[in-house]
Amino acid sequence: MNYLLINDQLDVLKSELKTSRKEHLTRLIEQCRLYENEVLSKVHPHTSITYMGMAAANLSLAYLLTEQEHYLAEAKRWIFTAVDYDVWGYGFLVDVDLSASWMLYGLGLSYDWLKDYLSEDERNKFLNKLILQGNKIFNYGQENLGHCWSTNYWQNHNWINYSGLLTTAYAIRAEHQGAQVWIDEIKDNFEKVFEYLPEDGSNYEGTGYWRYAINFFLSAADYIRQDGGPDYFQAGFLKNSFDYRIYQSAPNWEENINFADVHDRRSSHSISAYYKIAAEYSNGQAQWLGELVRSKFLFREASESKIFPGILPEAFLELIWYKPEVEPQSPENLPLTKYFPDLGLVVMRSSWETDATHLSFKSSPAGGHKQWKLSWELDKKNDWKTRSLTHYHVDFNHFILIHNGASLAIDDGYNRTSKAEVHNLITVDGTGCVGEKIWQEGDLSDPERFDLNCKGIHNVWRDVPEDAIAQVEAFSTENGYTYVVGESSRMYYPEMALTRNARHIINSECGYFIFLDELESKLEHTYTWRMHSEKYANQVAENQFEIVNGKGALNVFTVFPEARSTNVDETLVEEIMTPQRPDDIRRISLKTLLIENPEKSHNAYFLNVLQPKDALQDALSQDITVQSLQGDNCIGVEIKSKNHIEVFLFSNDNNIVYDDIQSKSKWISILKDKLGNTLKTTQYDGVM
């Protein structure tokens, strides 16, 4: 017997319930036990019902595996409670968006797995409801092509809605002729999706939405392959997607690197997805991470995650997708540096240990290079709006920094009203992206604007012109140096007349990062260097701030501009998480360090050295010493650590002359030992 997702492996699964799948069966049984005492509302509850479809799937699989009648009875209680609801969804895109598609996914699997165990009346009632709801969501997508999720090829609603419908379509194809119409359309959609998604596996919506959508992706790829279609597991996006996820894991492995709309730092794990990736690619690191989460992080992830229905209801997928033959393999042999070119994402780690330093930096067009280019082409050709970028932040040239378990430079997280000022970057006269003008029209307390925002229409990227992009200008990791240069001047208002806004991050692997920001304009501006943390920065010397946070700390050495204004302030962010839970408001207090040129100027050059360190040792004994350097046409810094002396020099006109150093480069780094012997050097000549 062939079942969806199980395929022809039911007997194999049963044979391993006492051996390799013993713990996964326990997980499934415990999850099913949670459902037994759940009081189910006879009318649609005033919230999302995504959990109901998942409950039905868990109970249905438990019955298939054990043939115990109480699981069948409980599955039917959940199934027919949902079947009796007039609609699927509450308050927002009722019947035609996520709540409905999650139901079509979970209940579609339940129908496929249990239909032979239902009475004729039960089967007909169940089938008719699936047809009704399937037609509703399919017709909505067709009627709104170009202007809703059905053509938002890069967004989680497209993948989830069509994967949910595809599940039901395959479950009822033998009994409903119209299901093949759904299948053909959805196959065409996923052909485009896998062509249009970035080959590097990165996800512009962030790790939280990666986790929210990945099981639907994996399911759709499985269905289509089983139906004789393309093997999308060989597409670049799926093949490389785990790389994105593992490199966006915080060093403690429990938390994430929360670029974009990530609800919290514990909403990004999916054991089932890790298992499926491990099985498809014999990926030992994915198996290792899946086992780590299952054995150590499962219930903390479940209790603290803000993504619903969460990790616990995925028990059925964990049991099905686990492949015991794949040996877990720690990531210790993976490179410490990784570059994802589509998203302009650069990751630098000091090690794979839990106390490691982790710095992630990103700079790209909104949604990544491929989406930005292709969506403009599609929209012009078809008069469509395919970019749904509500979950993408104003975070070009933004970075996140963690050390020894402490979040030292942080992201604002989930925020529908994204602005540059709540990210670790440069604002110009207090503003950042050209799209921020949209917030002058009013905030999202207006129900109409909020509704449009949820549909991906009213957001900061709505009116951003095609040529307004940021990008990684250069990336290098060789000879003991890693550096990245992000350029974002075109993201700012044209009337600001910026000609250069480039952030250079140089890592010489000596325990600190050199940050150089070039700001150049035809007009005079106040430039503000911003960095947000969980704890306030304290000024401990004329050119040094210190942030202490638990086990980790950070020195921020301010080198240039020589004349500068500094301030430490609080930045508050409040945001409604979802229209289905309007009282669920996320609040975060950002502790902000600001550095400005005190008088407006055409150009400004910020040179800062960021040194992560341990907080529980003698803090002063770890400190480096930082001395500013200035020549006739260059500025720089000399950094002395325990074993090394690094000289870094910058010239905006590529003409460095300082003592015996001469270089026709934009900047140069020379690392010497304490005896003055040159150990290594690198330079950047700029984009000419």
C-alpha positions in Angstrom: 0.0 0.0 0.0 1.3 3.4 -1.0 0.6 6.2 1.5 1.5 9.9 1.2 4.9 10.7 2.7 5.1 7.1 4.0 5.1 5.8 0.4 5.6 2.0 0.5 7.5 2.0 3.8 4.7 1.3 6.3 5.8 -2.2 7.1 9.4 -1.0 7.5 8.2 1.6 10.0 6.3 -1.0 11.9 9.2 -3.4 12.0 11.5 -0.7 13.6 9.1 0.5 16.3 10.9 -1.5 19.0 14.4 -0.8 17.7 15.6 2.2 15.7 12.3 4.1 15.9 11.5 3.3 19.5 12.1 6.8 20.9 10.3 8.3 17.9 7.2 6.1 18.6 7.4 7.3 22.3 7.4 10.9 21.0 4.4 10.2 18.8 2.4 8.5 21.6 3.2 11.2 24.1 2.0 13.8 21.6 -1.2 11.9 20.9 -1.8 11.7 24.7 -1.8 15.5 24.8 -4.8 15.5 22.5 -7.0 13.2 24.6 -8.1 15.8 27.2 -8.3 18.7 24.8 -11.7 20.3 24.8 -12.6 21.1 21.2 -14.9 24.0 20.4 -17.9 23.2 18.4 -17.6 26.6 16.7 -14.5 27.9 15.1 -12.2 29.3 17.9 -11.1 32.9 17.7 -7.6 32.1 16.7 -5.6 30.0 14.3 -6.6 26.4 13.9 -3.3 25.2 12.3 -2.8 22.8 15.2 -6.0 20.8 14.4 -4.7 19.4 11.2 -1.4 18.4 12.7 -3.2 16.7 15.6 -5.3 14.7 13.2 -2.1 13.6 11.3 -0.4 12.5 14.5 -3.4 10.5 15.7 -3.9 9.0 12.2 -0.3 7.8 12.0 -0.5 6.3 15.5 -3.5 4.3 14.4 -1.7 3.1 11.2 1.3 2.0 13.2 -0.4 0.4 16.2 -4.0 -0.5 15.0 -5.2 0.6 18.4 -8.9 1.7 18.0 -8.7 4.5 20.5 -6.3 6.4 18.2 -8.8 6.0 15.4 -11.6 7.3 17.6 -9.6 10.2 18.8 -8.4 11.0 15.2 -12.1 11.1 14.1 -13.0 13.4 17.0 -10.5 16.0 15.8 -11.2 15.4 12.1 -14.9 15.8 12.3 -14.8 18.7 14.7 -12.8 20.5 12.0 -15.0 19.2 9.2 -18.1 20.7 11.0 -16.6 24.2 11.0 -18.2 26.4 8.4 -14.9 28.0 7.6 -11.2 27.4 8.1 -9.5 30.5 9.4 -10.2 33.4 11.7 -10.2 37.2 11.1 -7.9 37.3 8.1 -8.1 35.7 4.6 -10.6 33.1 6.0 -10.6 29.9 4.0 -7.9 31.1 1.6 -4.6 31.3 3.5 -2.5 29.6 6.1 -5.1 28.2 8.5 -6.9 26.6 5.6 -3.7 25.2 4.1 -2.4 23.8 7.3 -5.8 22.0 7.6 -5.6 20.7 4.1 -2.1 19.4 4.8 -2.9 17.6 8.1 -6.4 16.5 7.2 -5.3 15.5 3.7 -2.8 13.1 5.2 -5.4 11.9 7.6 -7.8 11.2 4.8 -5.2 9.3 2.8 -4.1 7.2 5.8 -7.5 6.5 7.3 -10.1 6.5 4.4 -10.2 2.7 4.4 -11.1 2.7 8.1 -14.0 5.2 7.9 -17.7 4.4 7.3 -19.2 5.4 4.0 -21.0 8.3 5.6 -17.8 9.5 7.4 -15.7 9.1 4.2 -18.2 11.1 2.1 -18.6 13.8 4.7 -14.8 14.1 5.0 -14.2 14.0 1.3 -16.9 16.7 0.5 -15.3 19.0 3.1 -11.9 18.6 1.6 -13.3 19.3 -1.9 -15.1 22.4 -0.6 -12.1 23.9 1.1 -9.7 22.9 -1.6 -11.9 24.7 -4.2 -12.0 27.8 -2.0 -8.3 28.2 -1.7 -7.5 27.1 -5.3 -10.1 29.5 -6.8 -8.8 32.4 -4.7 -5.3 31.8 -5.9 -6.4 31.6 -9.5 -8.7 34.7 -9.3 -5.9 36.8 -7.8 -2.9 35.7 -9.9 -0.3 38.4 -9.8 -1.8 40.0 -6.7 -1.7 37.4 -3.9 0.3 34.5 -2.5 -0.3 32.4 -5.6 2.4 34.3 -7.5 4.5 35.4 -4.5 7.0 32.7 -5.5 9.6 33.6 -2.9 7.3 33.7 0.1 6.2 31.2 2.7 2.4 31.6 2.0 2.9 30.4 -1.6 4.8 27.3 -0.5 2.6 26.4 2.4 -0.8 27.1 0.8 0.0 25.2 -2.3 1.7 22.3 -0.4 -1.3 22.0 1.8 -3.6 21.9 -1.2 -1.3 19.5 -3.0 -1.5 17.1 -0.1 -5.3 17.0 -0.2 -5.2 16.8 -4.0 -3.2 13.7 -4.0 -5.2 12.2 -1.1 -8.5 12.6 -3.1 -7.4 12.4 -6.7 -8.9 9.0 -7.2 -12.3 10.3 -6.0 -12.4 13.8 -7.2 -11.7 14.6 -10.9 -11.0 18.3 -10.1 -8.0 17.4 -7.9 -5.9 16.8 -11.0 -6.5 20.4 -12.1 -5.2 21.5 -8.7 -2.2 19.2 -9.1 -1.3 20.5 -12.5 -1.4 24.1 -11.4 0.6 23.5 -8.3 3.2 21.5 -10.2 3.6 24.5 -12.5 3.9 26.7 -9.5 6.7 24.7 -7.9 8.5 24.4 -11.2 8.8 28.2 -11.1 9.5 28.3 -7.4 12.5 26.0 -7.6 13.8 27.8 -10.7 13.4 31.2 -9.0 14.7 30.4 -5.5 18.4 31.1 -4.8 20.8 28.2 -5.4 22.7 29.1 -2.2 19.8 27.9 -0.1 19.4 31.2 1.8 16.0 32.5 2.9 15.3 36.2 3.0 12.4 35.8 5.5 14.9 34.5 8.1 15.4 31.3 10.0 12.0 31.4 11.7 10.1 31.4 8.4 12.6 28.9 7.0 11.5 26.6 9.8 7.8 27.5 9.4 7.8 26.5 5.7 10.5 23.9 5.2 8.4 20.8 6.0 5.8 21.9 3.4 8.6 22.3 0.9 10.0 18.9 1.7 6.6 17.3 1.5 5.8 18.9 -1.9 9.1 17.8 -3.3 8.4 14.2 -2.1 4.8 14.1 -3.6 6.0 15.5 -7.0 8.9 13.0 -7.2 6.6 10.1 -6.3 4.2 11.2 -9.0 6.9 11.0 -11.6 7.7 14.6 -11.7 11.1 16.4 -11.3 13.3 15.5 -8.4 13.4 18.9 -6.7 15.7 17.5 -4.0 18.4 18.0 -6.6 17.6 21.7 -7.0 20.1 24.1 -5.6 17.8 25.6 -3.0 16.9 22.4 -1.3 20.4 20.9 -1.6 22.0 23.9 0.1 19.2 25.0 2.4 20.6 23.2 5.4 23.9 25.1 5.0 21.9 28.3 5.4 20.2 26.9 8.6 23.3 25.6 10.3 25.3 28.7 9.6 22.5 30.8 11.0 22.5 28.8 14.3 23.9 30.6 17.3 26.9 28.9 18.9 24.8 27.5 21.7 22.8 25.6 19.0 19.5 26.4 20.9 19.1 29.8 19.4 19.1 31.4 15.9 20.7 34.3 14.2 17.5 36.4 13.8 17.8 38.5 10.7 14.4 39.5 9.2 11.1 38.6 10.8 12.1 36.0 13.4 9.6 35.9 16.2 12.2 35.0 18.8 15.5 33.3 19.0 14.0 29.8 19.7 11.6 29.5 16.7 13.9 28.0 14.1 14.3 24.2 14.8 12.5 21.4 13.1 13.7 17.9 13.9 11.6 16.4 11.1 13.2 18.7 8.5 16.7 17.9 9.7 15.8 14.2 9.5 14.4 14.5 6.0 17.5 16.5 4.8 19.7 13.9 6.5 17.9 11.1 4.7 17.9 12.7 1.3 21.5 13.8 1.2 23.1 11.4 3.7 23.9 14.6 5.6 25.4 13.7 8.9 25.4 17.3 10.3 21.6 17.5 9.7 21.2 14.1 11.6 23.4 15.4 14.3 21.4 18.6 14.8 18.1 16.8 14.7 19.3 14.4 17.4 20.7 17.3 19.5 17.4 19.2 19.3 15.3 16.1 20.1 17.4 15.0 23.0 18.2 18.4 24.6 16.2 21.3 23.2 12.8 20.0 22.3 10.7 21.2 25.2 12.4 24.5 25.6 11.9 25.1 21.9 8.3 24.2 22.3 7.7 26.4 25.4 9.5 29.5 24.3 8.9 29.5 20.5 6.4 32.0 19.2 5.7 30.2 16.0 2.5 28.2 16.1 1.6 25.3 16.1 5.3 24.7 17.0 7.7 21.8 17.1 5.7 19.3 19.2 3.0 18.5 16.6 5.7 17.5 14.1 6.1 14.1 15.8 4.5 12.2 13.0 7.0 13.6 10.5 9.9 12.9 12.7 9.0 9.2 12.9 8.4 8.9 9.1 11.4 10.9 7.9 14.0 9.5 10.3 16.6 7.4 8.5 18.6 5.4 11.1 21.3 4.5 8.6 22.6 8.1 8.5 25.4 8.5 11.1 25.3 11.8 13.0 28.3 13.9 12.3 29.3 17.0 14.3 29.9 20.2 12.2 33.5 20.6 13.6 35.1 20.0 10.2 32.9 22.5 8.4 34.6 25.8 7.3 34.2 28.6 9.9 33.4 31.2 7.2 30.5 30.9 4.8 29.2 33.3 2.1 25.7 33.2 0.7 25.9 35.5 -2.3 22.2 35.8 -3.2 21.4 37.2 0.2 24.8 38.9 0.6 25.2 37.0 3.9 28.6 36.4 5.4 29.1 34.3 8.5 32.4 34.3 10.5 32.8 32.0 13.5 35.8 31.5 15.7 35.0 27.8 16.2 32.1 25.4 16.4 32.2 25.4 20.2 29.3 26.7 22.2 31.3 29.7 23.5 32.4 30.7 20.0 32.3 34.2 18.6 29.8 34.4 15.7 29.4 37.4 13.5 26.8 37.5 10.6 26.6 40.4 8.1 24.3 40.9 5.3 23.9 43.3 2.4 21.7 42.7 -0.6 18.7 44.0 -2.6 15.4 43.5 -0.8 14.7 39.8 -0.8 18.0 38.9 -2.3 19.5 39.3 -5.8 17.5 36.7 -7.6 14.1 37.7 -6.3 14.7 41.4 -6.9 15.8 40.8 -10.5 13.2 38.2 -11.5 10.3 39.8 -9.7 10.8 43.1 -11.5 10.9 41.2 -14.8 7.7 39.2 -14.0 5.9 42.3 -12.8 6.7 44.4 -15.8 5.8 41.6 -18.2 2.5 40.6 -16.6 1.5 43.8 -14.7 1.8 41.8 -11.5 3.1 42.4 -7.9 5.1 39.3 -7.0 7.3 40.8 -4.3 5.8 40.2 -0.8 8.5 41.6 1.3 6.7 42.3 4.6 9.1 40.0 6.4 12.3 41.6 5.0 13.9 44.2 7.1 15.7 47.5 6.4 19.0 45.8 7.3 21.5 46.3 4.5 25.0 46.5 5.9 23.6 45.2 9.3 25.3 42.7 11.5 24.7 40.5 14.5 27.4 39.5 17.0 27.4 36.8 19.6 30.2 35.7 22.0 30.3 33.1 24.7 26.5 32.8 24.7 26.0 36.6 25.0 24.1 38.6 22.4 26.2 41.7 22.0 25.0 43.3 18.7 21.4 42.3 18.1 18.5 42.5 15.6 15.1 43.9 16.4 13.5 40.6 15.4 9.8 40.5 14.3 8.9 44.0 13.2 6.3 44.9 10.6 7.3 48.6 10.6 10.9 48.0 9.8 13.3 51.0 9.8 17.1 51.5 9.5 17.2 53.1 13.0 16.4 49.8 14.7 19.4 48.0 13.0 23.1 48.1 13.4 23.9 50.4 10.5 24.3 54.0 9.5 21.4 56.4 9.3 21.7 59.7 7.4 19.9 62.7 9.0 18.0 60.1 11.0 16.6 58.0 8.1 17.7 55.0 6.3 15.8 53.4 3.4 13.9 55.3 0.7 11.0 53.1 1.4 10.7 54.4 5.0 8.6 57.3 3.6 5.6 54.9 3.7 5.4 55.3 7.5 4.7 59.0 7.0 1.3 57.9 5.7 0.4 56.5 9.1 1.2 53.5 11.3 -0.3 50.0 11.3 -2.9 50.8 14.0 -5.0 51.6 11.0 -6.9 48.3 10.3 -6.8 48.8 6.6 -3.1 49.3 6.5 -2.5 46.4 8.8 -4.6 44.2 6.6 -2.6 45.3 3.5 0.7 44.8 5.5 -0.3 41.2 6.3 -1.0 40.6 2.6 2.5 41.8 1.8 1.4 45.0 0.1 1.8 47.9 2.6 5.4 47.6 3.7 8.6 49.5 3.5 9.5 48.0 0.1 6.3 49.0 -1.6 7.6 51.9 -3.5 11.3 51.2 -3.6 12.6 51.7 -7.1 14.3 49.0 -9.1 17.8 50.6 -9.0 17.7 51.0 -5.2 19.9 48.1 -4.1 22.6 47.2 -1.7 25.2 44.5 -2.4 28.3 42.9 -1.2 31.0 44.7 -3.2 33.8 42.4 -2.1 34.3 39.2 -0.1 37.5 37.4 0.6 38.6 34.6 3.0 42.3 33.7 2.4 45.7 34.0 3.9 44.3 34.2 7.4 42.0 37.1 6.7 38.3 37.4 6.1 36.8 40.6 4.9 33.5 41.8 3.4 32.5 45.1 1.9 28.8 46.0 1.6 27.7 49.1 -0.4 24.2 50.6 0.1 24.2 54.2 -1.0 21.4 53.6 -3.5 19.1 52.4 -0.7 18.8 56.0 0.7 16.6 58.8 -0.5 17.9 60.2 -3.8 17.6 63.7 -2.5 20.3 62.9 0.1 22.8 62.6 -2.8 24.8 59.9 -1.3 27.6 58.6 -3.5 29.1 56.1 -1.1 27.9 54.2 1.9 30.2 51.2 2.3 30.8 49.1 5.4 34.1 47.1 5.5 34.5 44.4 8.2 38.0 43.0 8.5 38.8 39.9 10.6 42.4 39.1 11.0 41.6 36.2 13.3 43.1 38.0 16.3 40.0 38.2 18.4 38.5 41.5 17.2 36.8 43.0 14.1 37.8 46.2 12.4 34.7 48.2 11.2 35.3 50.9 8.6 32.3 52.9 7.3 32.7 55.2 4.4 30.0 57.9 4.0 30.3 60.4 1.1 27.7 62.7 -0.3 27.2 65.8 -2.5 25.4 67.4 0.4 26.1 67.8 4.1 24.6 65.4 6.6 24.6 64.1 10.1 25.7 60.5 9.9 24.8 58.3 12.8 26.6 55.0 13.5 24.2 52.8 15.5 24.7 49.5 17.4 22.0 47.9 19.5 22.5 45.5 22.3 20.6 43.8 25.1 22.6 45.8 27.7 23.6 49.4 27.9 27.2 50.3 26.8 29.2 52.0 29.5 32.0 54.5 28.6 35.1 53.3 30.3 37.7 55.5 28.6 37.7 58.4 26.2 37.6 56.1 23.2 36.2 52.9 24.7 32.7 51.6 25.5 32.1 48.3 27.2 29.0 46.1 27.1 28.7 43.3 29.6 26.0 40.7 29.2 26.2 37.5 31.3 29.2 35.4 30.2 30.2 37.6 27.3 31.3 41.2 26.9 32.2 43.6 24.1 34.7 46.4 23.8 33.8 49.1 21.3 36.9 51.2 20.5 35.9 54.4 18.7 38.8 55.6 16.6 37.4 58.0 14.0 36.0 60.5 13.5 38.2 62.3 15.9 35.6 64.9 16.6 32.4 62.9 17.5 29.3 63.0 19.6 28.4 59.8 21.4 25.3 58.8 23.2 23.7 55.7 24.8 19.9 55.5 24.5 17.0 53.1 24.5 15.1 52.1 21.4 11.7 50.4 21.9 10.0 48.1 19.4 6.4 46.9 19.8 4.6 44.8 17.1 1.5 42.7 16.8 2.6 39.2 15.9 -0.4 38.1 13.8 -3.9 39.4 13.0 -5.3 36.1 14.3 -3.9 37.0 17.8 -4.2 40.8 17.9 -3.4 40.9 21.7 -0.2 39.0 21.2 2.2 42.0 21.1 6.0 41.5 20.9 8.0 44.1 22.8 11.8 44.5 22.8 14.0 47.2 24.3 17.2 47.8 22.3 20.1 49.5 24.2 21.6 51.7 21.5 25.1 53.1 21.2 25.2 56.1 18.8 28.2 57.8 17.3 27.8 61.0 15.1 29.8 63.6 13.4 29.0 66.7 15.6 28.7 69.1 12.6 27.1 68.2 9.3 29.6 67.3 6.6 29.7 65.9 3.1 31.8 62.9 4.1 32.4 61.0 7.3 34.6 58.0 8.0 33.8 55.8 11.0 36.6 53.5 12.2 35.7 51.3 15.1 37.2 48.2 16.6 34.9 45.6 18.2 36.5 43.1 20.6 34.3 40.3 22.0 35.7 39.0 25.3 34.7 36.9 28.3 32.9 38.7 31.1 33.8 36.4 34.0 37.6 36.7 33.7 39.7 39.7 34.6 38.2 42.0 32.0 41.2 44.4 31.7 43.6 41.6 31.2 41.9 40.7 27.9 41.8 44.2 26.5 43.6 45.2 23.5 45.1 48.6 23.1 44.0 50.8 20.3 45.8 53.9 19.0 44.6 56.1 16.1 46.9 56.8 13.2 46.7 59.7 10.8 48.8 60.6 7.8 48.5 63.4 5.2 45.9 61.5 3.2 45.0 58.5 5.3 43.6 57.4 8.7 44.1 54.2 10.5 44.5 52.3 13.8 47.3 50.4 15.5 45.9 47.5 17.6 48.2 45.8 20.1 47.1 42.5 21.5 49.0 39.9 23.6 51.0 38.5 20.7 50.4 40.8 17.8 50.5 44.3 16.4 48.1 45.1 13.6 48.3 48.3 11.6 45.3 49.2 9.5 45.3 52.2 7.2 42.6 53.6 4.9 42.7 56.2 2.2 39.5 57.3 0.3 41.6 58.1 -2.8 43.6 54.9 -2.8 46.9 56.6 -1.9 48.2 55.3 1.5 51.4 56.9 2.7 52.3 56.4 6.4 55.9 56.1 7.7 57.4 53.3 5.6 54.1 52.0 4.3 53.0 53.0 0.8 50.1 51.4 -1.0 47.8 52.3 -3.9 44.9 50.7 -2.1 41.8 51.8 -0.3 43.0 50.1 2.8 45.7 47.8 4.0 46.2 45.6 7.0 49.7 44.5 8.2 50.0 42.0 11.1 53.3 41.7 12.9 54.6 39.8 15.9 56.0 41.6 18.9 59.4 41.5 17.4 58.2 43.4 14.3 58.2 40.5 11.9 55.4 40.6 9.3 53.2 37.6 9.7 50.5 38.4 7.1 49.0 41.2 5.2 46.0 42.0 3.0 44.6 44.9 1.2 41.5 46.1 -0.7 41.9 48.1 -3.8 38.2 49.0 -4.1 35.9 48.8 -7.1 37.4 51.0 -9.8 
